[in-house]
Amino acid sequence: MVGFFVDAAVDVIEDKPQTPVATAKDNGDVTGKPQDPAKVDKITVSYTGEDDAPKTVVGTKRNQRQWTVNIQMQIDENTGEITQSLQIK
């Protein structure tokens, strides 16, 4: 079983950000995103991989506009939403 949670620690641009949102989709994907991307410039997502090892993904907003991610994972460049596609075996 793959576990997935969104770490609430974020870097604050202005005001205190709200807790990030984690969502399990019907297709098996799990997403984590900031509630208000304008108020943060970093999001950290931690999960347990299929190999039972802990994994951490860090999304960072570059130049206060475009989001990038530190590893090979899907991120929405505008919202900072990180998607983990789960493969069913």
C-alpha positions as CSV (number, residue, x, y, z in Angstrom):
1,M,0.0,0.0,0.0
2,V,1.3,3.4,-0.9
3,G,0.8,6.2,1.7
4,F,0.6,9.9,0.7
5,F,0.5,13.0,2.8
6,V,1.2,16.7,2.3
7,D,3.6,18.3,4.7
8,A,2.1,21.5,6.0
9,A,5.5,23.3,6.2
10,V,5.7,26.0,3.5
11,D,7.7,29.1,3.0
12,V,5.5,32.2,3.5
13,I,5.5,35.1,1.1
14,E,2.8,37.1,2.8
15,D,0.5,36.2,5.7
16,K,0.3,32.7,7.1
17,P,-0.7,30.2,4.3
18,Q,-3.5,27.7,4.8
19,T,-2.8,24.0,5.1
20,P,-2.1,22.4,1.7
21,V,-4.8,20.2,0.2
22,A,-4.3,16.5,-0.5
23,T,-6.9,14.8,-2.9
24,A,-7.3,11.2,-3.9
25,K,-8.7,11.0,-7.5
26,D,-11.0,8.3,-8.9
27,N,-8.2,7.2,-11.3
28,G,-5.8,6.4,-8.4
29,D,-3.8,9.7,-8.7
30,V,-3.1,11.7,-5.5
31,T,-2.5,15.4,-5.6
32,G,-1.1,17.9,-3.2
33,K,-1.4,21.7,-3.7
34,P,-1.3,24.9,-1.8
35,Q,-4.8,26.4,-1.2
36,D,-3.5,29.8,-2.3
37,P,-0.4,29.6,-4.5
38,A,0.0,33.4,-4.4
39,K,0.9,33.2,-0.7
40,V,3.6,30.5,-0.9
41,D,6.7,29.8,-2.9
42,K,7.4,26.2,-1.8
43,I,5.4,23.0,-1.1
44,T,6.7,19.8,0.2
45,V,4.9,16.5,-0.4
46,S,6.1,13.3,1.4
47,Y,4.8,9.8,0.7
48,T,5.8,6.1,1.0
49,G,6.8,4.7,-2.4
50,E,5.9,1.3,-3.8
51,D,9.3,0.1,-2.5
52,D,8.1,1.1,1.1
53,A,10.8,3.8,1.2
54,P,10.0,7.4,2.2
55,K,10.0,9.9,-0.7
56,T,9.9,13.7,-0.7
57,V,8.9,16.0,-3.5
58,V,9.6,19.7,-3.3
59,G,7.8,22.2,-5.6
60,T,9.3,25.6,-5.8
61,K,7.9,28.8,-7.4
62,R,10.6,30.4,-9.6
63,N,10.5,34.2,-10.1
64,Q,7.2,34.3,-8.2
65,R,5.4,32.9,-11.3
66,Q,6.2,29.4,-12.5
67,W,6.3,26.2,-10.3
68,T,9.0,23.6,-10.8
69,V,9.6,20.3,-9.0
70,N,12.9,18.7,-7.8
71,I,12.3,15.2,-9.1
72,Q,10.5,13.5,-12.1
73,M,6.9,14.2,-11.1
74,Q,4.1,16.1,-12.6
75,I,3.5,19.7,-11.3
76,D,1.1,22.3,-12.5
77,E,3.3,25.3,-13.4
78,N,0.5,27.8,-12.5
79,T,-1.0,26.3,-9.3
80,G,1.8,24.3,-7.7
81,E,-0.4,21.2,-7.7
82,I,1.8,18.0,-7.5
83,T,0.4,14.8,-8.9
84,Q,1.5,11.3,-8.0
85,S,0.2,8.8,-10.4
86,L,-0.2,5.4,-8.7
87,Q,0.3,2.3,-10.8
88,I,-2.0,-0.6,-9.9
89,K,-0.2,-4.0,-10.2
